[in-house]
Amino acid sequence: MRGGRSGWPSALLGALLLAGGCMVPRGAGFEDVQRIIGDRAGERLHWNQGTAADQEVARAVQGLLGRELTVSSSVQIALLNNPRLQATYERLGVSQADLVQAGLLRNPTLAGALHFPFNGGVFAWDFSIMQEFLDLFLIPLRKRFARADFARVKLEVADAVLELSGEVRTAFYTVQAARQVADMRRTVLDAAEASAELAGSQHEAGNLSDLDLASEQALYAQAKLDLARSEAQVLADRERLTRLLGVFGRDTEWKVAGQLSEMPREELPLEHMETFAIAHRVDLLAAREQVRTAASALAITRASRFVNVVQAGGHVERELEGYSAVGPNIQLQIPLFDQGQAAVARLAAQSRQSQRVLENLAIEVRSQVRAARFRVLASRAVIDYYRAALLPLRERIVALSQQQY
């Protein structure tokens, strides 16, 4: 029989038309990221997608750059303007598109043929349309997998926002500290220069030995070298903050406001910080979603490993005298060689891998929290010692030196 094929059930046609009307939402998932960040930080976020709001954000960034930067304004500029973060936001679009794709039926296959008379034959034609049958059952599983992956991507994007915010805060305080050190080195240089000039005058008058003069000159030379190093460090630290802000050209001429604030007299309570971090760290939440995503992918593959290609449809064949055949068609792939065993083994390994990654990350988070707590307590002890012992001693030495002079 000539393989004429045609026709599809009305229900299948309706499903095809409905699936074909699905659109990919623009900016989907970004509101969830904003909500996650709002619960933890509160800064404004913006995804640059070529809309009218982009110009408003650009003006806001210019306004912040026109004033002296604070740590808060620096973080806000980076979250609105950093190109690396804007590139990370595009992961939301990719994952959202994958979620839409997971809910779409595959396109049907249309085939046809013309049969021209030969040796007394008659003209005829036939055609068929075939549709992947298993899609109707696998779409819910694919969508569940895609939703889990989308949730993971949103958490990873939120983690990137928080990581950038932390980097900017560290860079800002580093610039402030480097600038204060340079100011201190400049004051030391002025004092060393005056001391060297005085030593030169005393040496000419015969009141200072050659050794004492050389010592004063050496201190002056060392002070100049220390200042040069400090000024170079200020420039390097400024460039790091400039990169995080995502600015160039004349916008790199920003100024930092004020000096480092005084250390608080008491630290925040640091007990139970491990438990809090395990419950709230966004990268851990993303790792947990990765475990669920891997499990969903494994379930889908196991469900369709033996029968993964089943096409159903209809055919029609017509000759000049009229219809000669109408009926259904089905195509089934026979799993003789590839039974999905490799795909299942691969996904099973990935599932175990994601679980091990989660366990390792949880260990690292606990260790990071303990290490940060130790650093805070050690820094506090050093600062308290400077305040209680070293600074008063230095002040006394300066006062006695002035009296002796």
C-alpha positions as a printed Julia matrix, in Angstrom:
405×3 Matrix{Float64}:
   0.0    0.0     0.0
   1.26   3.48   -0.78
   2.06   5.13    2.51
  -0.44   7.97    2.35
  -0.92   9.51    5.81
  -3.0   12.37    7.14
  -5.25  13.71    9.86
  -4.93  14.12   13.6
  -7.39  13.98   16.46
  -9.05  17.23   17.35
  -7.71  17.04   20.9
  -4.14  16.8    19.63
  -4.73  19.73   17.29
  -6.03  21.83   20.16
  -3.01  20.94   22.3
  -0.66  21.87   19.47
  -2.3   25.25   18.97
  -2.32  25.96   22.7
   1.36  24.99   23.1
   2.34  27.03   20.09
   0.92  30.14   21.74
   3.29  29.99   24.73
   5.52  33.02   25.06
   8.7   33.45   27.07
   8.06  36.06   29.82
  10.51  38.94   29.9
  12.28  39.46   33.18
  10.64  36.41   34.74
  12.24  35.34   38.01
  13.84  38.73   38.64
  11.14  39.73   41.11
  11.94  36.62   43.13
  15.61  37.63   43.19
  14.62  41.13   44.31
  12.53  39.66   47.11
  15.41  37.46   48.3
  17.79  40.42   48.29
  15.21  42.68   49.94
  14.92  40.26   52.85
  18.7   40.34   53.39
  20.03  43.69   52.16
  17.42  46.09   50.82
  19.32  47.7    47.94
  17.6   48.41   44.66
  18.25  46.04   41.75
  17.81  46.61   38.04
  18.11  44.28   35.06
  19.21  46.22   31.99
  17.06  44.91   29.12
  16.91  47.88   26.81
  13.83  49.5    28.36
  13.03  53.11   29.21
  13.86  52.38   32.86
  17.51  51.9    31.87
  17.94  55.63   31.27
  16.44  56.44   34.66
  18.86  54.02   36.33
  21.8   55.54   34.42
  20.85  59.01   35.68
  20.57  57.68   39.23
  24.06  56.17   38.97
  25.47  59.46   37.69
  23.84  61.28   40.57
  25.45  58.94   43.1
  28.84  59.26   41.43
  28.57  63.05   41.57
  28.57  62.97   45.37
  31.13  61.64   47.79
  30.74  57.88   47.98
  29.62  56.12   51.11
  29.63  52.4    51.58
  25.87  52.32   50.95
  26.01  54.38   47.75
  28.97  52.33   46.48
  27.02  49.1    46.9
  23.99  50.66   45.19
  26.05  51.82   42.19
  27.6   48.37   41.77
  24.25  46.58   41.96
  22.82  48.88   39.29
  25.85  49.21   37.05
  28.22  46.23   37.33
  28.4   44.47   33.91
  29.34  41.13   35.45
  26.17  41.18   37.53
  24.1   42.2    34.5
  25.52  39.19   32.65
  24.55  36.97   35.59
  20.96  38.2    35.35
  20.78  36.75   31.83
  20.92  33.3    33.39
  17.35  33.98   34.5
  16.29  34.48   30.89
  18.02  31.28   29.79
  16.46  29.24   32.58
  13.02  30.77   32.0
  13.26  29.88   28.31
  14.16  26.29   29.29
  11.07  26.18   31.51
   8.84  27.34   28.65
  10.5   24.87   26.29
   9.84  22.04   28.75
   6.09  22.69   28.46
   5.97  22.67   24.65
   5.03  19.72   22.47
   7.45  18.85   19.73
   6.48  20.0    16.27
   4.56  17.44   14.2
   6.18  15.87   11.13
   4.39  16.27    7.8
   5.27  14.07    4.82
   3.73  13.68    1.37
   4.32  12.13   -2.03
   2.97  12.35   -5.6
   2.62   9.23   -7.76
   2.73   9.87  -11.52
   1.33   7.29  -13.98
   3.81   4.82  -15.49
   3.02   1.87  -17.75
  -0.69   2.34  -17.53
  -0.86   3.38  -13.91
  -2.98   6.18  -12.51
  -1.97   9.44  -10.84
  -2.2    9.4    -7.03
  -0.95  11.24   -3.99
  -0.61  10.56   -0.29
   0.53  12.39    2.8
   0.84  11.82    6.54
   1.33  13.75    9.76
   3.02  12.3    12.83
   3.31  13.63   16.38
   5.53  12.51   19.26
   3.08  10.64   21.5
   5.09  10.38   24.72
   5.32  14.18   25.0
   1.79  14.2    26.4
   2.99  12.16   29.4
   6.55  13.49   29.78
   5.74  17.2    29.7
   4.68  17.31   33.41
   7.95  15.6    34.38
  10.02  17.91   32.19
   8.29  20.98   33.62
   8.9   19.8    37.17
  12.59  19.39   36.35
  12.74  22.8    34.66
  10.98  24.51   37.6
  13.46  23.01   40.04
  16.35  24.16   37.86
  14.81  27.64   37.56
  14.51  27.9    41.34
  18.17  26.92   41.65
  19.25  29.56   39.11
  17.31  32.28   40.95
  19.06  31.41   44.18
  22.46  31.39   42.47
  21.76  34.8    40.94
  20.74  36.14   44.35
  23.94  34.71   45.8
  25.94  36.54   43.1
  24.22  39.8    44.11
  25.09  39.28   47.77
  28.66  38.3    46.89
  29.13  41.47   44.84
  27.66  43.53   47.67
  30.19  42.03   50.08
  33.07  42.61   47.67
  32.11  46.27   47.28
  31.88  46.81   51.03
  35.3   45.25   51.55
  36.81  47.28   48.7
  35.28  50.51   49.99
  36.64  50.09   53.51
  40.0   49.06   52.07
  40.16  52.31   50.1
  39.29  54.31   53.2
  41.94  52.53   55.24
  44.6   52.86   52.53
  43.89  56.57   52.23
  44.19  57.08   55.99
  47.47  55.15   56.05
  48.77  57.37   53.22
  47.74  60.48   55.17
  49.54  59.16   58.21
  52.64  58.39   56.12
  52.54  61.91   54.72
  52.48  63.35   58.24
  55.38  61.11   59.23
  57.29  62.28   56.16
  56.75  65.93   57.08
  58.02  65.25   60.58
  61.0   63.24   59.28
  61.86  66.01   56.82
  61.79  68.64   59.56
  63.86  66.39   61.83
  66.43  65.81   59.07
  66.72  69.54   58.38
  67.18  70.25   62.07
  69.79  67.49   62.29
  71.63  69.06   59.37
  71.68  72.44   61.09
  72.89  70.89   64.36
  75.56  68.95   62.48
  76.83  72.14   60.81
  76.98  73.78   64.25
  78.98  70.86   65.57
  76.26  69.71   67.98
  75.42  66.43   66.19
  77.67  63.56   65.19
  77.94  62.12   61.69
  76.25  58.94   62.86
  73.24  60.76   64.29
  72.92  62.82   61.1
  73.05  59.7    58.93
  70.38  58.07   61.12
  68.04  61.04   60.71
  68.59  61.1    56.96
  67.91  57.35   56.77
  64.63  57.8    58.65
  63.65  60.54   56.22
  64.46  58.36   53.19
  62.47  55.45   54.66
  59.5   57.75   55.28
  59.55  58.83   51.64
  59.62  55.18   50.52
  56.76  54.26   52.87
  54.65  57.12   51.54
  55.29  56.11   47.93
  54.2   52.56   48.7
  51.08  53.79   50.49
  50.11  56.05   47.59
  50.58  53.17   45.14
  48.38  50.99   47.34
  45.67  53.66   47.36
  45.64  53.68   43.56
  45.48  49.87   43.4
  42.62  49.75   45.91
  40.75  52.49   44.05
  41.02  50.53   40.81
  39.59  47.44   42.44
  36.59  49.42   43.67
  36.28  51.08   40.25
  36.01  47.68   38.58
  33.33  46.59   41.01
  31.37  49.81   40.41
  31.51  49.13   36.67
  32.58  52.67   35.7
  35.15  54.06   33.31
  36.31  57.35   31.8
  35.6   60.46   33.85
  33.4   58.43   36.2
  36.57  56.96   37.73
  37.23  60.32   39.42
  34.89  59.47   42.28
  35.7   60.52   45.85
  35.3   58.61   49.08
  33.6   60.36   51.96
  34.97  60.48   55.47
  37.26  58.12   57.29
  36.86  54.7    58.82
  34.34  54.81   61.62
  35.33  53.97   65.15
  35.1   50.35   66.19
  32.02  49.59   68.28
  32.7   49.05   71.95
  30.97  45.67   71.88
  30.62  43.06   69.18
  27.37  41.54   68.05
  26.62  38.17   69.67
  28.37  35.49   67.63
  26.76  32.42   69.16
  24.67  30.13   66.97
  26.1   31.72   63.83
  26.74  28.32   62.22
  23.11  27.32   62.58
  21.97  30.66   61.18
  24.32  30.38   58.19
  23.22  26.83   57.38
  19.59  27.95   57.37
  20.03  31.21   55.43
  23.09  31.01   53.15
  21.77  31.41   49.6
  24.52  29.28   48.05
  23.46  26.4    50.3
  19.82  26.85   49.26
  20.94  26.77   45.61
  22.93  23.58   46.24
  19.84  21.96   47.76
  17.85  22.9    44.66
  20.6   21.36   42.52
  20.11  18.08   44.38
  16.39  18.19   43.64
  17.04  19.1    40.01
  19.39  16.16   39.54
  16.84  13.83   41.13
  14.1   15.08   38.77
  16.3   14.62   35.7
  17.09  11.08   36.81
  13.39  10.3    37.31
  12.5   11.57   33.81
  15.22   9.53   32.16
  14.26   6.37   34.03
  10.63   6.86   33.05
  11.4    7.04   29.34
  14.58   4.97   28.96
  13.01   2.01   27.11
  10.38   3.78   25.04
  11.6    7.24   24.22
  10.36   7.65   20.63
   6.67   6.91   19.95
   4.98   8.78   17.11
   1.27   8.58   16.33
  -0.72  10.1    13.52
  -2.83   9.33   10.47
  -2.52   8.86    6.75
  -4.66   9.24    3.65
  -4.06   7.96    0.13
  -6.01   9.14   -2.9
  -6.14   8.06   -6.47
  -8.07   9.64   -9.34
 -11.03   7.39   -8.69
 -11.28   8.61   -5.07
  -9.95   7.75   -1.61
  -8.41   4.35   -1.51
  -7.08   4.26    2.09
  -7.46   6.21    5.33
  -6.13   5.14    8.72
  -3.9    5.67   11.72
  -0.1    5.43   11.79
   2.29   4.66   14.61
   6.07   4.55   14.82
   7.9    2.97   17.73
  11.67   2.96   18.29
  12.87  -0.5    19.3
  15.4   -0.27   22.17
  17.7   -3.05   20.98
  21.03  -1.34   21.46
  20.47   1.88   23.39
  18.21   1.22   26.36
  19.12   4.42   28.15
  21.48   2.66   30.52
  24.31   5.13   29.89
  22.05   8.16   30.38
  20.65   6.72   33.61
  24.13   5.93   34.94
  25.33   9.42   34.02
  22.43  11.15   35.76
  22.71   8.86   38.79
  26.35   9.87   39.12
  25.41  13.53   38.76
  22.75  13.11   41.44
  25.27  11.59   43.85
  27.76  14.3    42.9
  25.31  17.11   43.69
  24.6   15.51   47.08
  28.33  15.33   47.88
  28.78  18.94   46.73
  26.0   20.0    49.1
  27.58  18.13   52.0
  31.0   19.64   51.28
  29.55  23.14   50.98
  27.8   22.75   54.33
  31.14  21.81   55.91
  32.85  24.79   54.26
  30.13  27.18   55.41
  30.47  26.05   59.03
  34.25  26.39   58.8
  34.0   29.85   57.21
  31.68  31.03   59.97
  34.02  29.74   62.69
  37.07  31.29   60.98
  35.29  34.63   60.57
  34.26  34.56   64.22
  37.85  33.86   65.29
  39.13  36.72   63.12
  36.6   39.12   64.6
  37.5   38.17   68.15
  41.25  38.31   67.44
  40.92  41.71   65.74
  38.91  42.97   68.66
  41.64  41.83   71.07
  44.34  43.57   69.01
  42.34  46.81   68.84
  41.65  46.75   72.55
  45.37  46.22   73.24
  46.3   49.14   70.99
  43.73  51.34   72.71
  44.61  50.31   76.25
  48.41  49.88   76.07
  50.3   50.82   72.91
  48.65  54.13   72.06
  48.98  55.59   75.58
  52.64  54.46   75.61
  53.3   56.08   72.23
  51.62  59.29   73.35
  53.82  59.36   76.46
  56.97  58.8    74.37
  56.03  61.7    72.07
  55.33  63.97   75.03
  58.65  63.12   76.73
  60.51  63.6    73.45
  59.0   67.04   73.07
  60.02  67.96   76.62
  63.58  66.72   76.02
  63.82  68.69   72.76
